[in-house]
Amino acid sequence: MVLDHADIQLPESIRQWVEASAGGRLRQARRVIGGQSREAWTIDVDTDHGPAELFLRREVGYGPMSGSIYTIGREARIYRAL
């Protein structure tokens, strides 16, 4: 399920990080509701090479995986290894 409400917004600091990392302008961010352990967003960025559709997972510090060995950094390393 994707929320498309004006009151659900990506924090400005994360928005700036997305734009810097993706090398473009964030066009739209939609919060995905589902898993309980982390926040998830679908992200659309306009870049010099055309549009990019991205997926962002964010540790917010209150989910059941917070403080465990199963960190976002660990997850990213596993995805890169695949």
Secondary structure, 3 states (H helix, E strand, C coil): CECCCCCCCCCHHHHHHHHHHHCEEEEEEEEECCCCCCEEEEEEEEECCEEEEEEEEECCCCCCCCCCCCCHHHHHHHHHHC
